[in-house]
Amino acid sequence: MDSADDKVGAFRRLHASGCFVMPNPWDLGSARALEQMGFVALASTSAGFAWTLGRGDDEVTLEETLGHLRQLVAAVTVPVNADFKDGFAVDPRHVHVNVTRAVATGIAGLSIEDSTGDDAQPLHEFNLAVERIRAARRAIDVSGSQVVLTRSEGFVRGRPDIDETITRLRAYGDAGADCLYAPRIANLEHVTAIIAAVAPKPVNLLINAPFTTVAQAAALGVRRISVGGTLARTAWRGPLQVAQEIMTAGTFSSFDALPDVEGLLGSRP
């Protein structure tokens, strides 16, 4: 796939039926490796990218994020979905502007969170949250792109209310979201309830713990699976464990049977 339109078209077709896994690379090397392994789409992870900069998830700027998205899109031939945080704005007009800029990077889809970052009021007021999605939808339509993924962050931000989550996801779907997503849902009954509530629109499931499998999720009707920053966390685990062995024992046993990264990335067409 050469053009952004080709990637968007391929991405939309993936959402039409079945279930696909869309892992989250955190840098260009991991993106290329995942493409070489055969994944048909990828998604950025704001947290994973932030960690490569030595920062927390909420410490990366809009400009840095846009630059990262441009690099990811250029590095692979498969569609890339963007973790676009909260649109880097509260006002729907500013969300519109920022989403327009995100779409211009060549991404095939994006997510907009409804969280505020304020523990006292963790989610945007309902009507404002819906209008933010309408603004994102308008920006995407004007640009000619097709897919927006909407996130309801209640289960992430300390409001694990399945009824409220479903109400928000339905409203976001009505406001123009093509695929619905509530991260940190780990109860399969909740997953089933969300799928039924927003049907026929597809649902993305975050799997960041071993609570289900791809086959089980597909059987429930999940259309898309992502892993968020969890793949990046597992990547950090390896070197930290090795460094701890070197620091405490002075041994290097973990240097045995390492993957052939050069062979994997070097085989890229």
Secondary structure, DSSP 8 states (H G I E B T S, - for coil): --SHHHHHHHHHHHTTSS-EE----SSHHHHHHHHHHT-S-EE--HHHHHHHTT--GGG--HHHHHHHHHHHHHH-SS-EEEE-TTTT-SSHHHHHHHHHHHHTTT-SEEEE--B-S-TTS-B--HHHHHHHHHHHHHHHHHHT----EEE--TTTTT---HHHHHHHHHHHHHTT-SEEE-TT---HHHHHHHHHHHTTS-EEEE--SSS--HHHHHHHT--EEE-TTHHHHHHHHHHHHHHHHHHHH---GGGSS---HHHHHHT--
